């Protein structure tokens, strides 16, 4: 049995770490209560529901909306998403949070990375626009939160019976340190469907 790189993580984010800086991150995002709503694994292959296809397609479009982000590899599983994100803020200006991934209200749903915010209770103003509590423009949390918000918005707009709660509130990340670790995690992501029967997310 292959052990997940996530199994022993105690906190979703590294406290005090500057997630606006360049880095390579392994991100895991779970559905609400780990409900298996994105599809099923059949013969070691992920078969998407309509909602799963939305979740998959939104990852594919993420680099078009964030100039400084590349998605190295990702997988949408029945109740979670794994992705390796290359975050390079020197590549382009941080996007307007109100226009990311087709969602003009994405900033209200972004993740709670409070260690980035100098005023976590009231938010801050930057370049004439409001950044809500716990959000820092250009951070990893902004990318993940915008993705989650986009999937939710598209699901609510296009599905006849979208889930009332789609995502778990928090996400997990791991800061990848070197190429060896990158290769190990990349292999873990790409082979996730093969190990689904033994996966600790498959409850």
PASEBA-1860 file (N, C-alpha, C; in nm, 3 decimals):
! residues 203
1> XXXXXXXX> 0.084/-0.121/0.000/0.000/0.000/0.000/0.087/0.124/0.000 ~ 0.057/0.220/-0.088/0.133/0.344/-0.096/0.080/0.444/0.005 ~ 0.168/0.505/0.079/0.126/0.603/0.179/0.111/0.739/0.117 ~ 0.000/0.806/0.146/-0.021/0.941/0.094/0.077/1.037/0.156 ~ 0.132/1.134/0.076/0.217/1.238/0.134/0.144/1.326/0.233 ~ 0.006/1.315/0.238/-0.074/1.400/0.323/-0.108/1.340/0.457 ~ -0.097/1.209/0.471/-0.162/1.138/0.582/-0.125/1.194/0.719 ~ -0.001/1.235/0.738/0.044/1.277/0.870/0.047/1.428/0.890
9> XXXXXXXX> -0.016/1.504/0.798/-0.015/1.648/0.812/-0.108/1.692/0.923 ~ -0.063/1.784/1.009/-0.144/1.826/1.123/-0.214/1.960/1.100 ~ -0.162/2.042/1.010/-0.222/2.172/0.986/-0.234/2.194/0.837 ~ -0.344/2.260/0.791/-0.364/2.278/0.648/-0.261/2.368/0.583 ~ -0.214/2.471/0.654/-0.111/2.560/0.601/0.001/2.578/0.703 ~ 0.120/2.609/0.653/0.235/2.630/0.739/0.226/2.769/0.800 ~ 0.213/2.777/0.930/0.193/2.904/0.997/0.313/2.996/0.979 ~ 0.285/3.120/0.940/0.389/3.219/0.924/0.458/3.216/0.789
17> XXXXXXXX> 0.423/3.120/0.703/0.488/3.110/0.572/0.425/3.209/0.476 ~ 0.507/3.273/0.393/0.460/3.371/0.295/0.420/3.299/0.167 ~ 0.289/3.276/0.151/0.240/3.204/0.035/0.226/3.292/-0.089 ~ 0.273/3.415/-0.083/0.278/3.498/-0.203/0.410/3.482/-0.277 ~ 0.507/3.416/-0.216/0.638/3.404/-0.278/0.642/3.285/-0.375 ~ 0.747/3.282/-0.457/0.763/3.174/-0.553/0.778/3.041/-0.481 ~ 0.724/2.936/-0.542/0.736/2.804/-0.484/0.657/2.702/-0.564 ~ 0.678/2.575/-0.530/0.603/2.465/-0.589/0.526/2.397/-0.476
25> XXXXXXXX> 0.396/2.384/-0.492/0.310/2.339/-0.384/0.226/2.219/-0.427 ~ 0.210/2.126/-0.335/0.117/2.014/-0.353/-0.009/2.047/-0.275 ~ -0.119/2.058/-0.345/-0.245/2.104/-0.285/-0.349/1.993/-0.291 ~ -0.422/1.976/-0.181/-0.533/1.883/-0.175/-0.658/1.957/-0.130 ~ -0.765/1.944/-0.208/-0.892/2.010/-0.180/-1.000/1.902/-0.173 ~ -1.074/1.899/-0.064/-1.176/1.795/-0.044/-1.317/1.852/-0.059 ~ -1.408/1.766/-0.099/-1.549/1.803/-0.102/-1.604/1.807/0.041 ~ -1.719/1.870/0.056/-1.785/1.879/0.186/-1.816/1.739/0.238
33> XXXXXXXX> -1.766/1.710/0.359/-1.783/1.580/0.423/-1.733/1.466/0.336 ~ -1.640/1.496/0.245/-1.579/1.399/0.155/-1.684/1.320/0.075 ~ -1.789/1.388/0.037/-1.892/1.324/-0.046/-1.835/1.292/-0.183 ~ -1.863/1.174/-0.234/-1.807/1.130/-0.362/-1.898/1.177/-0.476 ~ -1.883/1.303/-0.512/-1.973/1.369/-0.608/-1.908/1.398/-0.742 ~ -1.778/1.372/-0.754/-1.709/1.404/-0.879/-1.701/1.286/-0.975 ~ -1.742/1.169/-0.931/-1.740/1.053/-1.019/-1.705/0.926/-0.946 ~ -1.670/0.825/-1.022/-1.632/0.696/-0.967/-1.507/0.646/-1.040
41> XXXXXXXX> -1.435/0.555/-0.974/-1.318/0.494/-1.034/-1.358/0.356/-1.086 ~ -1.344/0.336/-1.216/-1.379/0.209/-1.281/-1.257/0.160/-1.358 ~ -1.213/0.040/-1.325/-1.096/-0.018/-1.392/-0.976/0.077/-1.387 ~ -0.953/0.130/-1.268/-0.838/0.219/-1.242/-0.844/0.349/-1.321 ~ -0.962/0.387/-1.366/-0.978/0.511/-1.442/-1.089/0.594/-1.380 ~ -1.065/0.722/-1.366/-1.165/0.813/-1.310/-1.271/0.844/-1.415 ~ -1.398/0.817/-1.381/-1.512/0.846/-1.469/-1.592/0.960/-1.407 ~ -1.594/1.074/-1.474/-1.651/1.195/-1.417/-1.803/1.199/-1.423
49> XXXXXXXX> -1.861/1.255/-1.318/-1.997/1.307/-1.326/-1.989/1.443/-1.397 ~ -2.103/1.504/-1.422/-2.101/1.637/-1.483/-2.029/1.737/-1.392 ~ -2.049/1.723/-1.262/-1.980/1.811/-1.167/-1.830/1.785/-1.169 ~ -1.791/1.659/-1.183/-1.649/1.626/-1.191/-1.584/1.687/-1.314 ~ -1.655/1.689/-1.424/-1.601/1.752/-1.545/-1.581/1.902/-1.526 ~ -1.673/1.964/-1.453/-1.659/2.107/-1.424/-1.533/2.130/-1.340 ~ -1.515/2.046/-1.236/-1.397/2.059/-1.150/-1.269/2.038/-1.230 ~ -1.270/1.943/-1.322/-1.154/1.916/-1.405/-1.124/2.033/-1.500
57> XXXXXXXX> -1.228/2.083/-1.567/-1.209/2.189/-1.665/-1.163/2.320/-1.601 ~ -1.208/2.346/-1.479/-1.167/2.470/-1.412/-1.017/2.469/-1.381 ~ -0.962/2.352/-1.348/-0.817/2.347/-1.328/-0.743/2.376/-1.456 ~ -0.795/2.326/-1.568/-0.729/2.347/-1.697/-0.723/2.495/-1.734 ~ -0.822/2.571/-1.691/-0.826/2.713/-1.728/-0.755/2.803/-1.628 ~ -0.715/2.750/-1.512/-0.655/2.833/-1.409/-0.536/2.916/-1.458 ~ -0.440/2.860/-1.533/-0.326/2.942/-1.577/-0.365/3.057/-1.669 ~ -0.482/3.048/-1.734/-0.526/3.157/-1.820/-0.571/3.278/-1.739
65> XXXXXXXX> -0.607/3.256/-1.614/-0.658/3.363/-1.529/-0.555/3.412/-1.429 ~ -0.454/3.331/-1.405/-0.344/3.368/-1.316/-0.214/3.358/-1.395 ~ -0.162/3.470/-1.438/-0.044/3.470/-1.524/0.077/3.407/-1.454 ~ 0.079/3.411/-1.323/0.195/3.366/-1.249/0.180/3.222/-1.197 ~ 0.083/3.147/-1.249/0.057/3.011/-1.201/0.067/2.912/-1.317 ~ 0.134/2.801/-1.290/0.133/2.686/-1.381/0.086/2.565/-1.303 ~ 0.002/2.483/-1.365/-0.042/2.358/-1.304/0.045/2.246/-1.360 ~ 0.134/2.194/-1.277/0.227/2.089/-1.321/0.150/1.963/-1.356
73> XXXXXXXX> 0.072/1.911/-1.263/-0.018/1.799/-1.289/-0.128/1.802/-1.184 ~ -0.240/1.739/-1.214/-0.352/1.735/-1.119/-0.438/1.614/-1.149 ~ -0.521/1.579/-1.051/-0.618/1.472/-1.069/-0.744/1.506/-0.990 ~ -0.858/1.491/-1.052/-0.986/1.505/-0.983/-1.034/1.365/-0.948 ~ -1.049/1.338/-0.820/-1.093/1.208/-0.770/-1.239/1.219/-0.724 ~ -1.303/1.110/-0.683/-1.446/1.117/-0.646/-1.479/1.222/-0.542 ~ -1.389/1.245/-0.443/-1.423/1.340/-0.338/-1.310/1.438/-0.304 ~ -1.209/1.445/-0.389/-1.101/1.539/-0.364/-1.025/1.569/-0.493
81> XXXXXXXX> -0.945/1.672/-0.485/-0.861/1.711/-0.597/-0.718/1.724/-0.547 ~ -0.623/1.665/-0.619/-0.481/1.685/-0.594/-0.423/1.768/-0.708 ~ -0.335/1.861/-0.677/-0.270/1.938/-0.783/-0.132/1.983/-0.737 ~ -0.038/1.986/-0.830/0.092/2.047/-0.807/0.091/2.182/-0.878 ~ 0.108/2.287/-0.800/0.100/2.423/-0.852/0.237/2.488/-0.848 ~ 0.279/2.541/-0.962/0.402/2.619/-0.969/0.363/2.766/-0.960 ~ 0.405/2.829/-0.852/0.363/2.966/-0.820/0.482/3.059/-0.842 ~ 0.473/3.145/-0.942/0.585/3.232/-0.978/0.536/3.375/-0.996
89> XXXXXXXX> 0.525/3.451/-0.887/0.469/3.587/-0.896/0.552/3.682/-0.980 ~ 0.677/3.652/-1.008/0.758/3.738/-1.093/0.717/3.730/-1.240 ~ 0.634/3.631/-1.272/0.594/3.609/-1.410/0.491/3.709/-1.458 ~ 0.412/3.765/-1.367/0.308/3.860/-1.407/0.246/3.924/-1.286 ~ 0.165/4.026/-1.308/0.100/4.096/-1.199/-0.011/4.010/-1.140 ~ -0.031/4.013/-1.008/-0.144/3.942/-0.948/-0.275/3.989/-1.008 ~ -0.371/3.900/-1.029/-0.496/3.937/-1.093/-0.588/4.013/-1.000 ~ -0.686/4.078/-1.061/-0.793/4.140/-0.985/-0.880/4.028/-0.928
97> XXXXXXXX> -0.889/4.018/-0.796/-0.963/3.908/-0.734/-1.110/3.908/-0.773 ~ -1.162/4.022/-0.813/-1.303/4.028/-0.849/-1.331/3.974/-0.989 ~ -1.227/3.936/-1.065/-1.247/3.889/-1.202/-1.184/3.753/-1.228 ~ -1.144/3.680/-1.126/-1.074/3.554/-1.147/-1.170/3.441/-1.179 ~ -1.134/3.364/-1.281/-1.203/3.242/-1.321/-1.354/3.264/-1.333 ~ -1.390/3.376/-1.393/-1.530/3.401/-1.424/-1.618/3.431/-1.306 ~ -1.563/3.462/-1.190/-1.647/3.484/-1.072/-1.619/3.620/-1.012 ~ -1.709/3.715/-1.028/-1.689/3.852/-0.979/-1.699/3.863/-0.829
105> XXXXXXXX> -1.743/3.757/-0.762/-1.753/3.761/-0.617/-1.660/3.657/-0.552 ~ -1.555/3.619/-0.624/-1.464/3.516/-0.573/-1.400/3.557/-0.443 ~ -1.372/3.688/-0.426/-1.296/3.732/-0.308/-1.370/3.701/-0.179 ~ -1.503/3.691/-0.183/-1.578/3.666/-0.061/-1.570/3.520/-0.017 ~ -1.519/3.433/-0.105/-1.514/3.290/-0.074/-1.372/3.236/-0.065 ~ -1.272/3.324/-0.069/-1.134/3.276/-0.070/-1.094/3.224/0.066 ~ -0.981/3.147/0.067/-0.940/3.076/0.186/-0.888/3.168/0.296 ~ -0.889/3.115/0.417/-0.858/3.192/0.537/-0.709/3.184/0.570
113> XXXXXXXX> -0.626/3.247/0.487/-0.482/3.252/0.515/-0.452/3.376/0.598 ~ -0.487/3.375/0.726/-0.481/3.495/0.808/-0.340/3.545/0.831 ~ -0.240/3.456/0.821/-0.105/3.501/0.848/-0.052/3.593/0.739 ~ -0.128/3.608/0.627/-0.087/3.702/0.523/-0.145/3.841/0.546 ~ -0.244/3.852/0.630/-0.324/3.974/0.636/-0.288/4.056/0.759 ~ -0.254/4.181/0.738/-0.217/4.267/0.850/-0.338/4.309/0.931 ~ -0.457/4.294/0.877/-0.578/4.332/0.949/-0.684/4.223/0.924 ~ -0.670/4.105/0.986/-0.755/3.992/0.952/-0.901/4.010/0.985
121> XXXXXXXX> -0.935/4.103/1.076/-1.074/4.119/1.115/-1.151/4.209/1.019 ~ -1.082/4.307/0.957/-1.153/4.403/0.875/-1.108/4.405/0.729 ~ -1.005/4.326/0.693/-0.957/4.328/0.557/-0.872/4.452/0.531 ~ -0.822/4.464/0.408/-0.737/4.578/0.374/-0.774/4.630/0.235 ~ -0.730/4.752/0.205/-0.744/4.807/0.072/-0.607/4.808/0.005 ~ -0.601/4.764/-0.121/-0.476/4.765/-0.194/-0.504/4.806/-0.338 ~ -0.432/4.907/-0.386/-0.450/4.958/-0.523/-0.596/4.990/-0.553 ~ -0.663/5.048/-0.456/-0.799/5.095/-0.475/-0.906/4.988/-0.467
129> XXXXXXXX> -0.871/4.864/-0.428/-0.974/4.761/-0.417/-0.964/4.691/-0.282 ~ -1.076/4.639/-0.238/-1.085/4.577/-0.105/-1.044/4.431/-0.112 ~ -0.956/4.389/-0.022/-0.920/4.250/-0.006/-0.978/4.203/0.126 ~ -1.069/4.104/0.124/-1.142/4.064/0.244/-1.052/3.998/0.346 ~ -1.103/3.977/0.469/-1.022/3.918/0.576/-0.963/3.783/0.536 ~ -0.835/3.764/0.571/-0.771/3.637/0.547/-0.721/3.613/0.407 ~ -0.728/3.714/0.318/-0.692/3.695/0.179/-0.578/3.788/0.142 ~ -0.480/3.738/0.072/-0.373/3.822/0.021/-0.365/3.803/-0.129
137> XXXXXXXX> -0.375/3.912/-0.203/-0.365/3.906/-0.348/-0.233/3.842/-0.389 ~ -0.240/3.753/-0.486/-0.120/3.688/-0.536/-0.076/3.567/-0.457 ~ -0.152/3.526/-0.355/-0.112/3.413/-0.271/-0.166/3.281/-0.328 ~ -0.111/3.173/-0.277/-0.163/3.041/-0.312/-0.310/3.028/-0.272 ~ -0.345/3.084/-0.156/-0.484/3.078/-0.111/-0.580/3.147/-0.205 ~ -0.534/3.255/-0.270/-0.619/3.324/-0.367/-0.646/3.236/-0.487 ~ -0.546/3.162/-0.531/-0.563/3.072/-0.646/-0.660/2.959/-0.611 ~ -0.638/2.895/-0.497/-0.723/2.783/-0.457/-0.866/2.830/-0.431
145> XXXXXXXX> -0.880/2.941/-0.360/-1.013/2.991/-0.330/-1.090/3.031/-0.454 ~ -1.020/3.090/-0.550/-1.085/3.129/-0.675/-1.130/3.007/-0.754 ~ -1.047/2.903/-0.755/-1.085/2.778/-0.822/-1.211/2.719/-0.760 ~ -1.212/2.709/-0.628/-1.329/2.652/-0.559/-1.454/2.734/-0.588 ~ -1.438/2.864/-0.585/-1.552/2.951/-0.609/-1.604/2.938/-0.752 ~ -1.512/2.923/-0.849/-1.553/2.909/-0.988/-1.631/2.780/-1.010 ~ -1.581/2.669/-0.953/-1.652/2.541/-0.967/-1.792/2.552/-0.908 ~ -1.801/2.614/-0.792/-1.931/2.629/-0.726/-2.026/2.712/-0.811
153> XXXXXXXX> -1.977/2.823/-0.865/-2.063/2.911/-0.944/-2.113/2.842/-1.070 ~ -2.021/2.774/-1.141/-2.061/2.707/-1.264/-2.159/2.594/-1.234 ~ -2.135/2.520/-1.125/-2.227/2.412/-1.086/-2.365/2.467/-1.055 ~ -2.371/2.577/-0.981/-2.501/2.636/-0.946/-2.574/2.689/-1.069 ~ -2.498/2.730/-1.168/-2.559/2.788/-1.287/-2.602/2.683/-1.388 ~ -2.533/2.569/-1.393/-2.557/2.474/-1.502/-2.620/2.342/-1.460 ~ -2.606/2.302/-1.334/-2.660/2.174/-1.292/-2.803/2.188/-1.242 ~ -2.883/2.086/-1.266/-3.023/2.091/-1.222/-3.036/2.073/-1.072
161> XXXXXXXX> -2.942/2.000/-1.012/-2.949/1.974/-0.868/-2.808/1.984/-0.807 ~ -2.751/2.104/-0.801/-2.616/2.118/-0.746/-2.614/2.095/-0.595 ~ -2.503/2.049/-0.540/-2.495/2.028/-0.394/-2.507/2.160/-0.320 ~ -2.573/2.157/-0.205/-2.588/2.280/-0.127/-2.455/2.326/-0.070 ~ -2.370/2.231/-0.035/-2.234/2.262/0.008/-2.139/2.173/-0.073 ~ -2.049/2.234/-0.146/-1.964/2.159/-0.237/-1.829/2.127/-0.175 ~ -1.767/2.225/-0.110/-1.629/2.210/-0.066/-1.615/2.205/0.086 ~ -1.516/2.132/0.130/-1.467/2.146/0.268/-1.409/2.285/0.283
169> XXXXXXXX> -1.419/2.343/0.400/-1.381/2.482/0.418/-1.234/2.506/0.389 ~ -1.148/2.422/0.441/-1.004/2.443/0.428/-0.945/2.350/0.322 ~ -0.824/2.381/0.282/-0.750/2.292/0.194/-0.615/2.264/0.260 ~ -0.543/2.167/0.207/-0.410/2.133/0.259/-0.305/2.162/0.152 ~ -0.190/2.204/0.197/-0.080/2.221/0.103/0.048/2.166/0.163 ~ 0.140/2.132/0.075/0.273/2.089/0.113/0.372/2.162/0.024 ~ 0.475/2.222/0.084/0.576/2.296/0.009/0.679/2.197/-0.041 ~ 0.687/2.181/-0.172/0.781/2.085/-0.231/0.921/2.143/-0.230
177> XXXXXXXX> 1.016/2.065/-0.180/1.150/2.117/-0.153/1.250/2.096/-0.266 ~ 1.238/1.985/-0.342/1.339/1.957/-0.443/1.278/1.869/-0.553 ~ 1.359/1.842/-0.656/1.310/1.767/-0.771/1.276/1.623/-0.736 ~ 1.351/1.564/-0.644/1.321/1.426/-0.603/1.183/1.417/-0.540 ~ 1.154/1.510/-0.450/1.023/1.511/-0.387/0.914/1.541/-0.489 ~ 0.942/1.631/-0.583/0.847/1.662/-0.688/0.812/1.539/-0.768 ~ 0.911/1.459/-0.805/0.886/1.338/-0.884/0.802/1.238/-0.806 ~ 0.829/1.224/-0.675/0.753/1.131/-0.592/0.606/1.173/-0.584
185> XXXXXXXX> 0.583/1.300/-0.559/0.446/1.349/-0.545/0.374/1.348/-0.679 ~ 0.446/1.380/-0.786/0.387/1.376/-0.920/0.338/1.234/-0.951 ~ 0.418/1.135/-0.917/0.379/0.997/-0.940/0.258/0.960/-0.855 ~ 0.256/1.008/-0.731/0.142/0.983/-0.643/0.014/1.041/-0.702 ~ 0.021/1.163/-0.755/-0.098/1.227/-0.813/-0.148/1.148/-0.934 ~ -0.057/1.116/-1.024/-0.096/1.054/-1.150/-0.147/0.911/-1.132 ~ -0.105/0.843/-1.026/-0.148/0.705/-1.004/-0.259/0.694/-0.901 ~ -0.317/0.805/-0.862/-0.423/0.803/-0.760/-0.538/0.707/-0.794
193> XXXXXXXX> -0.590/0.707/-0.916/-0.702/0.616/-0.945/-0.667/0.468/-0.928 ~ -0.543/0.432/-0.955/-0.501/0.292/-0.943/-0.509/0.246/-0.798 ~ -0.485/0.338/-0.705/-0.481/0.302/-0.562/-0.608/0.343/-0.488 ~ -0.715/0.372/-0.559/-0.834/0.426/-0.496/-0.892/0.333/-0.390 ~ -0.890/0.202/-0.413/-0.949/0.108/-0.316/-0.876/0.115/-0.182 ~ -0.749/0.159/-0.180/-0.671/0.165/-0.057/-0.655/0.308/-0.007 ~ -0.711/0.403/-0.078/-0.691/0.544/-0.045/-0.765/0.581/0.083 ~ -0.699/0.657/0.174/-0.766/0.694/0.298/-0.877/0.795/0.275
201> XXX> -0.884/0.857/0.155/-0.998/0.943/0.123/-1.121/0.862/0.086 ~ -1.103/0.734/0.055/-1.214/0.648/0.015/-1.273/0.582/0.139 ~ -1.359/0.656/0.207/-1.416/0.609/0.333/-1.550/0.540/0.310
END
